[in-house]
């Protein structure tokens, strides 16, 4: 059970850091980012900073 949870945490960290790289690159190139979210489905948490909606789904 611990190994499955560890796998999920590690994959989550990898996915978030990878997608954040896309976000940073888009902002550096002047592209407007409407939403940065992690996961799929209904919104569990959201917060708007400047023009970007940050959410966990």
Biopython code that builds the backbone (N, CA, C, O; Angstrom):
import numpy as np
from Bio.PDB.StructureBuilder import StructureBuilder

atoms = [
    (1, "UNK", "N", (0.819, -1.190, 0.000)),
    (1, "UNK", "CA", (0.000, 0.000, 0.000)),
    (1, "UNK", "C", (0.869, 1.261, 0.000)),
    (1, "UNK", "O", (0.568, 2.225, -0.704)),
    (2, "UNK", "N", (1.934, 1.251, 0.783)),
    (2, "UNK", "CA", (2.845, 2.397, 0.833)),
    (2, "UNK", "C", (3.483, 2.644, -0.531)),
    (2, "UNK", "O", (3.653, 3.795, -0.934)),
    (3, "UNK", "N", (3.837, 1.578, -1.245)),
    (3, "UNK", "CA", (4.480, 1.756, -2.547)),
    (3, "UNK", "C", (3.507, 2.364, -3.564)),
    (3, "UNK", "O", (3.925, 3.145, -4.419)),
    (4, "UNK", "N", (2.234, 2.023, -3.486)),
    (4, "UNK", "CA", (1.241, 2.604, -4.397)),
    (4, "UNK", "C", (1.070, 4.092, -4.100)),
    (4, "UNK", "O", (1.034, 4.908, -5.021)),
    (5, "UNK", "N", (0.966, 4.447, -2.825)),
    (5, "UNK", "CA", (0.837, 5.857, -2.453)),
    (5, "UNK", "C", (2.085, 6.648, -2.834)),
    (5, "UNK", "O", (1.988, 7.782, -3.302)),
    (6, "UNK", "N", (3.244, 6.055, -2.634)),
    (6, "UNK", "CA", (4.500, 6.711, -3.013)),
    (6, "UNK", "C", (4.551, 6.955, -4.517)),
    (6, "UNK", "O", (4.975, 8.019, -4.968)),
    (7, "UNK", "N", (4.118, 5.966, -5.282)),
    (7, "UNK", "CA", (4.080, 6.095, -6.742)),
    (7, "UNK", "C", (3.165, 7.251, -7.152)),
    (7, "UNK", "O", (3.535, 8.062, -8.001)),
    (8, "UNK", "N", (1.980, 7.327, -6.558)),
    (8, "UNK", "CA", (1.027, 8.388, -6.886)),
    (8, "UNK", "C", (1.598, 9.758, -6.541)),
    (8, "UNK", "O", (1.442, 10.701, -7.317)),
    (9, "UNK", "N", (2.250, 9.883, -5.400)),
    (9, "UNK", "CA", (2.851, 11.155, -5.002)),
    (9, "UNK", "C", (3.962, 11.560, -5.966)),
    (9, "UNK", "O", (4.027, 12.715, -6.384)),
    (10, "UNK", "N", (4.831, 10.624, -6.319)),
    (10, "UNK", "CA", (5.952, 10.924, -7.224)),
    (10, "UNK", "C", (5.435, 11.314, -8.607)),
    (10, "UNK", "O", (5.919, 12.283, -9.192)),
    (11, "UNK", "N", (4.465, 10.578, -9.134)),
    (11, "UNK", "CA", (3.891, 10.911, -10.439)),
    (11, "UNK", "C", (3.220, 12.276, -10.374)),
    (11, "UNK", "O", (3.342, 13.069, -11.307)),
    (12, "UNK", "N", (2.511, 12.559, -9.278)),
    (12, "UNK", "CA", (1.871, 13.861, -9.115)),
    (12, "UNK", "C", (2.866, 15.001, -9.144)),
    (12, "UNK", "O", (2.629, 16.020, -9.794)),
    (13, "UNK", "N", (3.979, 14.839, -8.445)),
    (13, "UNK", "CA", (5.026, 15.866, -8.431)),
    (13, "UNK", "C", (5.618, 16.045, -9.826)),
    (13, "UNK", "O", (5.863, 17.173, -10.255)),
    (14, "UNK", "N", (5.847, 14.951, -10.527)),
    (14, "UNK", "CA", (6.396, 15.033, -11.889)),
    (14, "UNK", "C", (5.434, 15.750, -12.831)),
    (14, "UNK", "O", (5.858, 16.597, -13.618)),
    (15, "UNK", "N", (4.155, 15.422, -12.760)),
    (15, "UNK", "CA", (3.161, 16.037, -13.642)),
    (15, "UNK", "C", (3.025, 17.525, -13.342)),
    (15, "UNK", "O", (2.997, 18.342, -14.262)),
    (16, "UNK", "N", (2.940, 17.886, -12.059)),
    (16, "UNK", "CA", (2.794, 19.298, -11.697)),
    (16, "UNK", "C", (4.011, 20.102, -12.149)),
    (16, "UNK", "O", (3.858, 21.191, -12.703)),
    (17, "UNK", "N", (5.208, 19.584, -11.921)),
    (17, "UNK", "CA", (6.406, 20.331, -12.321)),
    (17, "UNK", "C", (6.501, 20.441, -13.848)),
    (17, "UNK", "O", (6.943, 21.466, -14.367)),
    (18, "UNK", "N", (6.094, 19.408, -14.557)),
    (18, "UNK", "CA", (6.107, 19.434, -16.027)),
    (18, "UNK", "C", (5.125, 20.486, -16.545)),
    (18, "UNK", "O", (5.483, 21.305, -17.391)),
    (19, "UNK", "N", (3.905, 20.466, -16.047)),
    (19, "UNK", "CA", (2.891, 21.426, -16.490)),
    (19, "UNK", "C", (3.238, 22.851, -16.071)),
    (19, "UNK", "O", (2.929, 23.797, -16.796)),
    (20, "UNK", "N", (3.871, 23.020, -14.918)),
    (20, "UNK", "CA", (4.296, 24.347, -14.481)),
    (20, "UNK", "C", (5.353, 24.901, -15.433)),
    (20, "UNK", "O", (5.430, 26.113, -15.638)),
    (21, "UNK", "N", (6.163, 24.023, -16.012)),
    (21, "UNK", "CA", (7.131, 24.446, -17.028)),
    (21, "UNK", "C", (6.429, 25.029, -18.245)),
    (21, "UNK", "O", (6.879, 26.030, -18.804)),
    (22, "UNK", "N", (5.323, 24.407, -18.661)),
    (22, "UNK", "CA", (4.521, 24.949, -19.761)),
    (22, "UNK", "C", (3.970, 26.326, -19.382)),
    (22, "UNK", "O", (3.973, 27.248, -20.197)),
    (23, "UNK", "N", (3.499, 26.456, -18.146)),
    (23, "UNK", "CA", (2.940, 27.719, -17.664)),
    (23, "UNK", "C", (3.989, 28.830, -17.699)),
    (23, "UNK", "O", (3.730, 29.917, -18.215)),
    (24, "UNK", "N", (5.166, 28.556, -17.152)),
    (24, "UNK", "CA", (6.250, 29.552, -17.109)),
    (24, "UNK", "C", (6.669, 29.956, -18.522)),
    (24, "UNK", "O", (6.898, 31.135, -18.789)),
    (25, "UNK", "N", (6.767, 28.984, -19.422)),
    (25, "UNK", "CA", (7.155, 29.272, -20.800)),
    (25, "UNK", "C", (6.108, 30.138, -21.493)),
    (25, "UNK", "O", (6.453, 31.084, -22.200)),
    (26, "UNK", "N", (4.833, 29.818, -21.292)),
    (26, "UNK", "CA", (3.761, 30.604, -21.905)),
    (26, "UNK", "C", (3.792, 32.040, -21.394)),
    (26, "UNK", "O", (3.685, 32.980, -22.181)),
    (27, "UNK", "N", (3.939, 32.217, -20.083)),
    (27, "UNK", "CA", (3.987, 33.564, -19.519)),
    (27, "UNK", "C", (5.204, 34.339, -20.040)),
    (27, "UNK", "O", (5.111, 35.537, -20.307)),
    (28, "UNK", "N", (6.334, 33.657, -20.183)),
    (28, "UNK", "CA", (7.550, 34.310, -20.678)),
    (28, "UNK", "C", (7.407, 34.746, -22.139)),
    (28, "UNK", "O", (8.031, 35.716, -22.568)),
    (29, "UNK", "N", (6.580, 34.020, -22.900)),
    (29, "UNK", "CA", (6.363, 34.356, -24.313)),
    (29, "UNK", "C", (5.183, 35.297, -24.516)),
    (29, "UNK", "O", (4.844, 35.629, -25.652)),
    (30, "UNK", "N", (4.558, 35.727, -23.432)),
    (30, "UNK", "CA", (3.463, 36.679, -23.533)),
    (30, "UNK", "C", (2.103, 36.074, -23.808)),
    (30, "UNK", "O", (1.176, 36.791, -24.183)),
    (31, "UNK", "N", (1.964, 34.765, -23.631)),
    (31, "UNK", "CA", (0.686, 34.098, -23.852)),
    (31, "UNK", "C", (-0.141, 34.182, -22.569)),
    (31, "UNK", "O", (0.362, 33.909, -21.480)),
    (32, "UNK", "N", (-1.421, 34.564, -22.707)),
    (32, "UNK", "CA", (-2.297, 34.645, -21.537)),
    (32, "UNK", "C", (-2.715, 33.236, -21.126)),
    (32, "UNK", "O", (-3.155, 32.444, -21.960)),
    (33, "UNK", "N", (-2.576, 32.931, -19.843)),
    (33, "UNK", "CA", (-2.960, 31.623, -19.302)),
    (33, "UNK", "C", (-4.246, 31.825, -18.511)),
    (33, "UNK", "O", (-4.256, 32.534, -17.504)),
    (34, "UNK", "N", (-5.330, 31.203, -18.965)),
    (34, "UNK", "CA", (-6.623, 31.364, -18.309)),
    (34, "UNK", "C", (-6.735, 30.513, -17.045)),
    (34, "UNK", "O", (-7.266, 30.969, -16.032)),
    (35, "UNK", "N", (-6.232, 29.272, -17.106)),
    (35, "UNK", "CA", (-6.368, 28.374, -15.953)),
    (35, "UNK", "C", (-5.188, 27.413, -15.881)),
    (35, "UNK", "O", (-4.730, 26.893, -16.898)),
    (36, "UNK", "N", (-4.708, 27.187, -14.667)),
    (36, "UNK", "CA", (-3.704, 26.162, -14.387)),
    (36, "UNK", "C", (-4.347, 25.228, -13.377)),
    (36, "UNK", "O", (-4.620, 25.616, -12.241)),
    (37, "UNK", "N", (-4.588, 23.986, -13.803)),
    (37, "UNK", "CA", (-5.269, 23.059, -12.894)),
    (37, "UNK", "C", (-4.529, 21.739, -12.827)),
    (37, "UNK", "O", (-3.800, 21.362, -13.744)),
    (38, "UNK", "N", (-4.732, 21.054, -11.726)),
    (38, "UNK", "CA", (-4.167, 19.725, -11.514)),
    (38, "UNK", "C", (-5.319, 18.761, -11.310)),
    (38, "UNK", "O", (-6.132, 18.946, -10.404)),
    (39, "UNK", "N", (-5.399, 17.738, -12.140)),
    (39, "UNK", "CA", (-6.456, 16.745, -12.031)),
    (39, "UNK", "C", (-7.572, 16.982, -13.034)),
    (39, "UNK", "O", (-7.509, 17.895, -13.857)),
    (40, "UNK", "N", (-8.592, 16.144, -12.947)),
    (40, "UNK", "CA", (-9.747, 16.234, -13.835)),
    (40, "UNK", "C", (-11.009, 16.106, -12.990)),
    (40, "UNK", "O", (-10.965, 15.643, -11.850)),
    (41, "UNK", "N", (-12.126, 16.521, -13.562)),
    (41, "UNK", "CA", (-13.395, 16.409, -12.856)),
    (41, "UNK", "C", (-13.804, 17.721, -12.225)),
    (41, "UNK", "O", (-13.337, 18.787, -12.628)),
    (42, "UNK", "N", (-14.685, 17.643, -11.227)),
    (42, "UNK", "CA", (-15.170, 18.879, -10.598)),
    (42, "UNK", "C", (-14.084, 19.575, -9.780)),
    (42, "UNK", "O", (-13.154, 18.938, -9.286)),
    (43, "UNK", "N", (-14.217, 20.876, -9.650)),
    (43, "UNK", "CA", (-13.235, 21.686, -8.922)),
    (43, "UNK", "C", (-13.353, 21.422, -7.424)),
    (43, "UNK", "O", (-14.441, 21.518, -6.856)),
    (44, "UNK", "N", (-12.226, 21.087, -6.783)),
    (44, "UNK", "CA", (-12.172, 20.896, -5.336)),
    (44, "UNK", "C", (-11.695, 22.168, -4.639)),
    (44, "UNK", "O", (-12.118, 22.474, -3.524)),
    (45, "UNK", "N", (-10.817, 22.895, -5.306)),
    (45, "UNK", "CA", (-10.260, 24.132, -4.758)),
    (45, "UNK", "C", (-9.896, 25.032, -5.927)),
    (45, "UNK", "O", (-9.397, 24.548, -6.943)),
    (46, "UNK", "N", (-10.137, 26.336, -5.802)),
    (46, "UNK", "CA", (-9.726, 27.272, -6.839)),
    (46, "UNK", "C", (-9.384, 28.613, -6.215)),
    (46, "UNK", "O", (-9.914, 28.995, -5.171)),
    (47, "UNK", "N", (-8.481, 29.315, -6.888)),
    (47, "UNK", "CA", (-8.042, 30.629, -6.426)),
    (47, "UNK", "C", (-7.557, 31.408, -7.639)),
    (47, "UNK", "O", (-6.773, 30.890, -8.434)),
    (48, "UNK", "N", (-8.011, 32.638, -7.790)),
    (48, "UNK", "CA", (-7.601, 33.455, -8.920)),
    (48, "UNK", "C", (-6.501, 34.410, -8.492)),
    (48, "UNK", "O", (-6.670, 35.193, -7.557)),
    (49, "UNK", "N", (-5.369, 34.339, -9.188)),
    (49, "UNK", "CA", (-4.238, 35.234, -8.969)),
    (49, "UNK", "C", (-4.000, 35.957, -10.283)),
    (49, "UNK", "O", (-3.748, 35.337, -11.316)),
    (50, "UNK", "N", (-4.086, 37.288, -10.225)),
    (50, "UNK", "CA", (-4.020, 38.134, -11.416)),
    (50, "UNK", "C", (-5.084, 37.661, -12.412)),
    (50, "UNK", "O", (-6.275, 37.756, -12.112)),
    (51, "UNK", "N", (-4.698, 37.165, -13.566)),
    (51, "UNK", "CA", (-5.679, 36.727, -14.565)),
    (51, "UNK", "C", (-5.746, 35.204, -14.690)),
    (51, "UNK", "O", (-6.469, 34.699, -15.549)),
    (52, "UNK", "N", (-5.022, 34.468, -13.871)),
    (52, "UNK", "CA", (-4.966, 33.019, -13.964)),
    (52, "UNK", "C", (-5.756, 32.377, -12.829)),
    (52, "UNK", "O", (-5.597, 32.739, -11.664)),
    (53, "UNK", "N", (-6.608, 31.423, -13.185)),
    (53, "UNK", "CA", (-7.351, 30.649, -12.195)),
    (53, "UNK", "C", (-6.557, 29.387, -11.878)),
    (53, "UNK", "O", (-6.311, 28.566, -12.761)),
    (54, "UNK", "N", (-6.159, 29.234, -10.626)),
    (54, "UNK", "CA", (-5.419, 28.054, -10.157)),
    (54, "UNK", "C", (-6.419, 27.120, -9.520)),
    (54, "UNK", "O", (-7.201, 27.551, -8.672)),
    (55, "UNK", "N", (-6.423, 25.834, -9.905)),
    (55, "UNK", "CA", (-7.423, 24.923, -9.343)),
    (55, "UNK", "C", (-6.872, 23.510, -9.181)),
    (55, "UNK", "O", (-5.956, 23.075, -9.879)),
    (56, "UNK", "N", (-7.485, 22.820, -8.220)),
    (56, "UNK", "CA", (-7.231, 21.398, -8.013)),
    (56, "UNK", "C", (-8.551, 20.706, -8.292)),
    (56, "UNK", "O", (-9.591, 21.088, -7.757)),
    (57, "UNK", "N", (-8.499, 19.703, -9.119)),
    (57, "UNK", "CA", (-9.724, 18.987, -9.510)),
    (57, "UNK", "C", (-9.637, 17.558, -9.050)),
    (57, "UNK", "O", (-10.564, 16.779, -9.276)),
]
sb = StructureBuilder()
sb.init_structure("model")
sb.init_model(0)
sb.init_chain("A")
sb.init_seg("    ")
for serial, (resi, resn, name, xyz) in enumerate(atoms, 1):
    if name == "N":
        sb.init_residue(resn, " ", resi, " ")
    sb.init_atom(name, np.array(xyz, "f"), 0.0, 1.0, " ", f" {name:<3s}", serial, name[0])
structure = sb.get_structure()
